[in-house]
Amino acid sequence: MWAESDLYPGVPCLQSTTEPVNGNVYRMYHGTTEKAAAQIKIHGFKPSAGGMLGRGIYLSRDLNKASRYPLDNPSERVVIRVKVNVGRVKKIDCQGHPLQKTWHDHGYDTAWCPPNCRMVPSGLEEDCVWDPNRITIIDVIPPSLQSSEKPVEGKVYTMFYGTTKEDAEKIKACGFCKSDGMLGHGVYLSRDVEKASKYPMHVPNQQRSVLRVKVNVGKVIQIDYQGQPMQKNWHDYGFDTACFFASGLEQDCVWNPKAITVIDVIRPI
């Protein structure tokens, strides 16, 4: 679960493995298109007529899941960040549950599908809220480049940096410092939030933070394999950013820390 730890502190972002508490307010996410997001901001949410959990507004406390929608229109995706008064919650944890689509008829306001309950192929958490008036829009998270694509030179992109909670505060105050690694000296980032959330690898998950940043990538080189001639000295040839793809995940190394601006802190919990 991704939660902006320094924004809207009065609205907890419950980890997606934990059942929502009746009557509490939580941050959630809704994936849609840019055009639909603009209409939702003006007119509010409209319940889907049907779906896995029946009628309602489909949300997730897992940003990674929400960012996958709509499935058929990846080029126009955005994510609406909201706060939700969940009211009375019913856990639906198996296909064919007696109340899978009729939970509201039994006095529930939100249906919760836990992660890894085999109801959805992704195994990620899902919430269905009956009443749109329980949902308040916080903002719209703009789309970022798919992490399987090489960044376009001179563009600015959203990226993520995994670190400890303590170091995240230091970076916010003083900026980034370079480190040495697979791509030589630079600041190591990723456009893949899942990858960033795994770092630092030696630190327990509850002590990690992820910084969301914007980066002017400048001149970009793609490093395609281990041992590529410019793998560690690409900056000597006039490049500002190196990108590398491995195991389906992307990594960027940015030479100049001043090309990076912190947006906010998010943290997997």
N, C-alpha and C positions, 0 to 999 in steps of 0.2 A: 504494500500500500504506500502511496506517495502522499505526503502531507506537507503543506507550506508551514513550517514551524514558526516563522516570524510574521505571518499574516493572519489576521482574524483570530487572535489567541483565545477568544471566548468560544470558539466553535471547534470542538475537538474533532480530530480525524481518526476515528476508530480503526484499528488494524482490521483488515478484511477477513481475518481468521476468527474474529471475536464477534459474537452476536450483538446487534445493536440493543441498547437499553430502551425500553418503552419510554416515550415522552422526551427523549433527548434530541439535541440538534447536532448534526454532523455534516462535515464537508463531503461532497460527492462530485462526480464528473459525468458529463453526458457528451458522447461523441456525435457529431453531426457535420453538415456542410456549412461553409461560410454564409451562403445565402439563407439557409434555414436558421442559423444562429442569429442573424440580423432580425428575422421575423420573430424569433422566440424572445429576443430582448425587448421588442416592441409590444408583443401581444401575450407573452407568457407561453408556458408549455401546454401542449394539447396531448391528452392521453392517447396512446396507441390503442386501436380497437382490439388487438389481440397480440399474442406472443406466448412465449414459454410459460409465463406466469399470468396470462390473461391480460385484461385491460389495465392500463396504467402508464406511467412515465418510467422508462427504463434508465437506470443510472448504475454507477459502480463507484465504490470507494477505492478502486484500483485504477489509477491514471493510465497504466499500461494497457488495461483492457479498453477503457473508453477511447483511447487514441487510435484504436483499430477500426472505428466506425465512422461513416458508413462503409461496409465491406466492399461495396461495388463502386466507390468513388474516392479512391485514395488521394487524388490530386487536390481535392477541395476540403479535406478534413480540417476541422477545428474541434476544440474541446471546451464546453461550457462548464465553468467551475461554479458550484452552487452550495448553499447550505440548506439542509432539510430537517424539518421537525418530523421525525419518523412516526410519532404517535404510537399506536399499538402494533407490534411487529410479530409476524408469523414466519417461522423458519420452514422453508420448503427444501428438503434435502434429498429428494429422490423423484425420478420420473414416475408419474402415476400417483403422486401423493393425493390423498382424499381432498385436500383443499388447494391443490396446485393452481387452479384458476378461479376458485370461488372464495378465496380467503376473505375478501371484503364483505361478502354476504354474511360472514360469521363475526363481523365487528373489528376486523383488522384494517390498519391504514397502510401498512407497508409489508411486502413479502420479501424475505431475504433468502437468497440462494447462496449457501456457503461455498468457499472454494474447494476444489477437489472432491466434490460430491457426485461427479460423473453425470451431471445434468447438462453441462456444456463441454464441447471438445477442448476448449482452452484451459478448463479447470480453474478459471478465475471467477471472482465473486460478482454477484449481481443483485441489485435491489429494484423493486417495482413499487412505485408510490402511486396510490390511487388518486389523491387530490392534488392538482397543480398548485393550489394555494399553500401547500406545505413547503413549497420550493421557492427559495429566493436566489436570484442570480447574483453571483459575486463579480465575475468577469469572464471574458473569453480568452482562452490561451491560443495564441496564433499558431498556425501550422509551421512545422519546421521541415527541412529537407529530409527525405527518407534516408536512413543511415546506410543503405546499401548503395547510395550514389555518391560519387566524388563531389566535394563542394565546388561551386563555381567561383573562379578567381575574383577577388575583390568584393564578394558578397558578405553580408553579415548573417550569421546563423545562431540559433539557439543550441547550446551544448550543455553538458552536465559533467560535474567533477566530484568524484567520491572522496571523502575525507572523514576525519573525526569531527564530533560536535565542537570540541575545543578549537581545532585548527580552522574550522569553518568561520568562527568568530574572528580569529586573527586575520584570515584572508579578507573578510569583509572590511576590516579596519585598515589593513596595511597592503593589500594586494597579493598577487600570486608570486611565488618564487619558482625558478626552474628546478627540474630534477633531471637525472640521467637515467636513460632506460633503453628499450629496444630501438627507438628511433633517435637516440642521442639526446642532447640537451634541449629542454623546452618544458612547457606545461602540458601535461597529458590529460586529455578530455575525451568525451565521446558524445555523439549525437544520439546514442542509445541509452535510455535511462536505466534499462535492465543491467547493462554492463557497468555503468557508473555506480549502481547501488551495491555492487559486489566488493567495492574498495573502501578502505584498506582491508585486504583479505585477512590480516592477522587480528583485526579488531572485531569484537562481537557486534552482531547486527544492530542491537539497541544503542550502541555507542557511535554508529555511523551517521553522517549527514551527507547530503548531496547538494552542491551549489548549482543553481541554474544560472547560466551566464549567456551573454551574447558576444560573439567573436567575429571580428573582421579578419577573414582568413588570408587576405592578400594573395600572393602567388602560391599555388598549391601543387605539390607533387604527390603522386600515389606510389607507395612502396608496395610492390606486388608479391615479393617473396623474401624470405630470410637470406641475407647475403647479397642483396641488391647493392650495386656499387655505391649509390648515394644514400644508403640506409641511415647512416649516422651523420653525414656531412652535407646534407641537402641544403642547409642554410648557406654554406660556402658557395653554392651555385645560384644564389639569388632567390631561393624559395623562403616563404614565410611560414608555411604550414605543411606538414607531412601527414598523409592519411594512410591507414593500413587496415585491411579486412582479414579477419581470421575467425573460423568457427561460426560464421554468420553474423559476427559482431564487429563493429567499427571502432577504430581508435584514431584520434587526431593528436598531433603534437604541434603546439604553437610556440614559435621561437620567442616572440616578444610578449611578455606579460601585460604590457600596456594595450595590446590589441584585445584584451579580455575585460569585459565589464560585468560585474556581478548584478544579477536581477534580484534573486532572493535565495533563500535556503529552503530546500526540501529534504525530507529524510524518509527512508524506508523504515516502517515500524511493524 
